[in-house]
């Protein structure tokens, strides 16, 4: 066991009133099921759960699955307290699940750079694709994935039919638990998808993993891929069909969320397994799109505001509540770090619902170049003055150094802690902005990419989906001849930037490493240089391999 994986969570976060799970109502005692289950994950799964004293309260079943959602939103109980994180050895903000995932997906790409010199988190190594097995963010993300997988597996181990029969659980509650179990399987699959994408191979911990029998085996990328696909297909039947009008579904897994995750898995299947599955992408995205349960939001900026939970486009989000979900990760991190104290000469607190900027994140020039000639595009055309998503006033587009250079690169004002009416969020330190992990626009773009890669489908339908996004953005529509895979990579950058998709997209197009696409400080060189293909994967952390020498390292590290 490593220092990055010592703590377990005894309470979980709150969300706003709209959250069906009411995470804030969960008590510490109800979560005893998840205490002790995550010790020594890389060496040996253990359980100290006593079913007799945990499930006396039937609410524990609901609380247990709420905890699994909560681990995406908070670093640990009392997150803002630096000592409360579930993992140790890194700042609790940097080690929060969503923040670590975002940093690994964005900082090594052409979309974002971070001006801080936080050595323990390995920030500048991420900025330049020069990391190694000691990188703190990489290590924290690895631990987060295994923590979530182990918590979910323990929940599933404790909610089998046999266990429920032993406890004389009522028929009505069993029906609820069937859904909770499907949600746990979805959340575990989500984390294992992150593992497939980032690390290729990690120990596979399930409810079938024997207790006290030694370290779980390190599964191959193909084995993990097959496991995630099977889990999602089986869990889907026990989840409700998506109904955006049903507030009880928001922030929870539905069949549409499963289909989006399957689409993401299959979209990258050629990278993960060597075998393309674009036909399966079509099936999954059509199941999301055709029921019309979701619609494009009428205004792009609405998707990233303090009341974005009202958007008809968001399929699965990580909810936030500034009054209760007090974290330095998630959208709080993105919103604060993406600007300085003034925005277009207006005090930032009055403009963006925040108490000041953190002077860190900016967009690289190469990202802004995606909007060349699109001066009217509402998503990111370079502008001065407020409101502007890509903000150029007082900024130099050229990076001359990596650290303490907040005046270089473009500021991004995509996540704003104000409502559509311009009212500030519930707290100026911690935002009310939910992070949209899956939304309809991505389903449109995945469908279009599968079509352009020859999977079948209908080109006219694909073109219509893309032009619907362009029309919303006030950008010119494209012709059928312009609908190419190359165009779609750029369009994904314009539509989905800073939503933790870019690294995966660049790898799928084989331009994340190498010299096919360069950007400032790629490879640690100001003008950008080719990088080794080994950086398409992150290394298995050094501390994990020290704890479990049987773990094979990824090639090149």
N, C-alpha and C positions, 0 to 999 in steps of 0.2 A: 504493500500500500504506500502511496506517495503523499507528500504533504499537500498536493493539489486535490486530494479526494478524501478528506478526513471527516468533514462535518456533514450532518444531515439536517434537513429542514423540519422544524417542529410546528411551524405555523406558516400560513401562506397569505398572499396579498389580498387586498380588497380591490374591487372594481366599482365602477359607477353603478347606479341603480339598474341599468339595462342588462347587466350580466346575469344570466340565468343561474349561474352557480353561486352567486353571492359569496365570492371568495373571502370577503372580510368577516363573514359569520363563522368561519371554521375555527374550532377550538384546538388547542395544542393536543389535548388528550385524544381527540378523534383521529389524529394523524400518527398515533403510535405504530400503526401498521407499517408506516414508511420509515420508521426509525430502526436502525440496525441492519436494514436490508441492503444498504449501499456501502458497507464496509468492505475493504479489500477487493474491490471489483476486478482489478486487473490481476489479482492473484488467486482469490477464492471467494465466491459468493457465500455470504453467511446470512442467517436470519435469527434475530432474537425476539421475533414476534410471538406473543402469546395470544392465540385467537380468543381465549376465554375472557381476557380483560380488555381487548381492543374493541370488539364488535358488540358489546352490551348495548351501546347506543347505535341504533340503525342509521343515524345520520353519518356515522363514520364512513359508510360506503360512498356517500356523496362527497364527503370531505376529502377522501382519499384521491378521487379523480380530480377534484378541484386543485389539489396540491400539484398534480402533474401539469395542469395548465399554468399554475402559479410559477413553476420553475422557469418558464419561458419569460415571465415578466419581471421577476425579482431575483436578486443574487442570493437571497436567503431571508429569514425572518428579520424584520426591522432593517430592510436593505440599506437605508441611508446611514445606518450605524455600520461603520467600516468593519467592525469585528463580527458581524452577523452572517457573513457569506458562507454558503455551503461548501465552498472550496477555499483553500488557503494558499499563500505563496504569491498572490498577486492582488493589486488594488481591487476592492470589491466592485467598483464600477467597471473597470476593464474586464473583470472576470465574469460579468453578468452574461447570461446565455445569448440574448439578442444582440448585445453590443459586441461580443466576441465574434459572432457569426457575421455581423455587418462589417466589422473591421477586416476580417479575412476575405470577404467578398468584394470589398470596395477599395481599400487602400492599395493593394498591389496592382490596380488597374488604371486605365486612362481617365477614370471618372473622378477620383478623389485623392487628396493627399492631406496629411495631418502634420501640422507644424510643431507638435510637441516632441520633446526628447525624453519620453518615458522609457528608460532602458529596461526596466523590469517587465514591461509589456512588449518590448521589442518593436516599438512603433516604426522607427526609421528602417528597420529591416523589412517590415511589411511594405512601406512606401516604395522600396527599391528592388523588391524580389531578391533579397540577399539573406534570408533567414536560415536558421539551422535548428537542430533538435532541442536547443535550449530556449527558444523563443517563448516568452511568457504567455502571449495571447494564444498561440498554437496549443500550448500545454493546457491552458484553461479550457479551451474549446473541446479538446479531447476528453478532459475530465467531465465537462458538462454533458457531453453526449452519453458517456457511460453511466453517469449519475441518473440521467433521465431514463435510460434503458433499464437500469436496475430497479428504479422506483416503480416503473410501469410493470416490470416483470413480477415484482413482489406483490403488487396490487392484484395482478391476474392470478398469482399463486394462491392468494387468500380469498378469491371470489369464485372458485370452481363450484360446480354443482354439489360436489361432495362436501365441501366446506359449508356451503349454504344449508345443506340438509342437516349437518351436524348442529348448526345454530338455530334450526327451526325458523329460517327466514321466511316471511310471508310471501305468498304468490305475487301480490302487488309489488312488493319491494324487489322481488326477483326480476320482474319485468323491467324495472328501472336499472337494476344492476346489469342486465344484458346490454343496455345502451352504454352504461359507464364502462363496461369491459371493452366495447367496441371503440370508445373514445380513447381508452388507455392504449389499445393496439394502434390506433391512428397516431397518437403522440409518440409512441415508441418508434413507429415506422418513420415518422418525420425526422427524429433524431438519427436513426440509422441511415436515412437518405443523406443527411448532412455528413455522416461518417463516410459513406460511399463516395461522396463528392470531394470531401476534403482529404481523407486519409486512405481510401481504397479498402483497407482491411483493419478491422478492430476485433477484439473479443466479442463473440455473439452470446449475449446473456438473455435468456428467456425464462419463462416460468417453469420450463422443463429442466433447466440447469440444476444438476444435483447440488444439494447443500453439503458443504464440507468435503467435496470430492476433488479439490484442487482448482487450478486456474481454468477458466473457460477457454476453449480453443480460439485462436485468432482466425476468424473466417476470411475467406478470399473475397474479392470484390464481387465475383459472380455469385457466390453463396449469399452474400448480403443482399445483392440485387434480387435474387430469387425469393429470399425470405421476405423482403419488403413488399414485393409484388403480391405474393401469396397472402400476407397479412392484410393488405389493403383490400384485396378482392373479398376475403372472408369477412372482414369487419364491416364492409359496406352494407351488407344486408341488415345489420342490426342498428344502422344509423338512419335518421329521418331524411326524407327527400328535402332538398333545400327549399325554404320558404322565407324569403327576405322580409316578409311582413310579420313573421313570427319573431318577436323580440327575444324569446327564450332561446333561440338558436344562435344568437350573435356571440361571436368569440368561441364557439364550440364546433366540434367536428360534425359535419353533415356528409351526405353522399357527394355533394358537389366538392367539398374540401378534399375528400378521398380522390375524386376524379382529377382534381388539379394536381395533387401530389403524384398520382399515377402518370399524368401527362408530363410532369417535370422529370420523373424517373425515366420514362420511355424516350423523351426528347433527347436525353443524353446517353441513351443505351449504347450507342456506338463507341462512346468514350469509356463507359463503365465496363462493357462486356466484349466489345469488338463487333457486335451484331446490331445493326440499326433496327429500330422498332417504330418508325414513323407512322406505320399503319395503326399501331396502338395509340399513338398520340391523337390521331384523328378520332378514334372511338372515344377516348377519354374527354377530349375537348368538346366534341359534339354533345356528350351527355351533360356537360356543364352549360353549353350555350342554348341548345334547342328547347329546353323546357321554359325558357324566358323567366326563370326565377330571379335573374339579375339583369340589370340594365346599366348602360354607361351613365355615369354621373354627367349632368349637363355642363358642369364646369370642372376642369381639371384640378384646380387648386382646392376644391372642396374635399378631395380625397386625403388631404394632409393637414386638416384643421382640427381644432379642439373638439368639434362635434362631428367628426368624420364617421362616427358610428351610425349616422343617419344616411350615409351614402348607399344607394341601391346597387353599387358596383362591387363592394367588398365581399369576398367569399369567405375568407378566414383571416382574422386579425388577432394580434396580441394586444388585448385591451390595456389601457392606462387610465389612471385616475390620480390627478395631482394631489388630491386631498388624502388618498389612501395608499396608492401604489407609489411609494416614495423611493424611487430608484435613480441612480446616476447612470443607468444603462438605458437601453431601448430608445424611444423617441425623445426622451429628455436629453440624452447625450447628443443625438443628431441635431435637435433644435437649438440647443445652447452652443454647441461647438461650431456651428456653421456660420456664425456671424460675430461681428465686433459690437462695440457699444452703440454705434450709430448706423442707421440704415437710411441712406438718402438724405442725411442731415436731420432725420427724425430720431428721437430717443428710442432705442430698441425696445425698451420695456413697454412703451406706449404703443408701439407698432406691432410687435409680435407676441405680446402677452408674457414676456419673460423679464427676469430681473437683471439681465445683462448678458453679454456675450463671453464666450470662453476662448475666443481667438485661436481656433485650431483648424477646422476642416475648410478646405476650398476645393474647387474643381480645377483640374488641369486644363491647359489651353486646348489640348486635343479633344477633350469632351465638348468644349464650347464650339469647336470647329464643326461639330455635327450639325449645328444650326446655321452654318454659312448659307446665305441667300434666303433664309427663312425668317425674315425680320418680324413677321407677324405671328410667329408660332408662340402660343401662350405657354408652352411647357418650359421653354428655356432660351428663347432668343435673347441675345445680350442687350441689356438695357441699363440706363442710369435712372436713378430716382425710384421711388416706391409707388406701386408695387412692382417688383421684378423678381423672378425666380433666379435667373442667372444675373448677378449684380456686378457691374463693371466699374462703377464710380470709385475713383481713387485706387483702383487695383491695376497692377501690371499683369498681363497675361503670361509673362515669362517667369519661370522659377529659376532663381540664381543660386539658391541654397535650399536645403530641406528643412532646417530647424529655424524657429523664430522668424518666419518670413510671412506673416499673415497678410502683409500688403501685396503679396504676389499670388497669382492665381485668382480665379473668380470666386466670389462668395455665392453661396447657394442659399436661397430662402424658401425652400420647398416645404418644410415642416414648421407650421406656425401655430402657436398656442393661443389662437383666437378662434371664435366661431364664425360662421358665415355672416352673422350680423355685426362682426367686428368686436364682440365682447370677449374680454380676456378669459382664460381658463380659470379653474378653481384655485390654482396656486401658481405663483410666478417662478418658483424653484423647480417644481415637478409638473410635467405637462399632462394634459388630458388627451393627447394625440395618440390614437391607437395605431400600431404599426401594421399596415396592410400587407400581410405575407402573401396572400393570393387574391387577385382581383380579375374581373372579367376581361379587361384589356389584354392581360397576359394570355388568357385562353384564346382570344382572337389572334394574337401574334403567333402563338404556338400552332394553331390550326393552319395559318398561312404558311408558316415555315415547313410544316409537314407536307403541304401541297406542293410547294416549290421544290422540295427534295424528292418528289416523285411518288408520294405515298398514295396518290389517288385524291379523293375529295373533289371539290369544284373550284376552279380558279376564279370564276366570277364571284363565288361566295367569299373566298379568301380576299380578293381585291376589295369587296364591299366592307369586310371587317376592318381592313387597314384604312380605307378611306373614311370610315366612321370615326376612327381615332384622329385622323388628320383633320377632318371637318371640325371635331370638337376643339382641336388645338388651333383653329384658324390658320391651318397650313394648307397649301395647295394639294388637291387630290392627285394621285398618281395614275398612270395608265397601266394596262396589263403588261406591257413590255418592261416597265420599270419595276415590276414585282419580282425581285430576284432575292436569292439568299443573302447576297452582299447588302442589298438595300435593307433587308429585314434586320440584320445585325445592327445597322445604324439606327433603324427605327426603334428597335428595342432599347437602344441607348437613350434615344430622345424620350420615349414614353416611360421607361421603367428606371431611370437613373436614380441612384441612391436608395434603391429598394432591395439591395442585396441579391442582385441577379448577375452583375456584370462579369465577375470572374468566371462563373460557370459558362456564360455565353461565349466569352472569348476563347475558352478552352475548347468548346464544341466546334468553333470555327478555326481552331488551330493557330491562333494569333496571340494567345496569352503570353507564351514564351517565344523564344526565337527572335527573328528579325522581321517577320511578316507585318508586324504593326509595332511601331515605336511610340513612346511618349516620354515626356520629361522625367528624368531620373529613374526610368526603367533600367535596372542593372546598376544603379548607383551613379550613372553618368548624366550630366545635366541635359544633354541632347537626347539621351536614351540610347541603349545598346541592346544587342541580342542577349537573351538569358538562356540558361540551361533548361532543357525540357524537364529535368527533375522537379522544377518548381511548379509543374502542373499538379503535383501533389504536395501536401505538407508532410513533414517527417513525423514518424511516431516519436513522441517526446522522449528525450533522454531519460527523464526521471521515471517514466513508465517502463522503459526497457531495463533500467537498473532494478526496478522492483520485480519485473517479470522477464528474465533473460530469454525466455522462449519466444518473445515477440520479434518477428522479423521486421527489419527496417525497410522503408521504401527505397527503391533504387536511387543511387547517387548520393545518399546522405551517409 
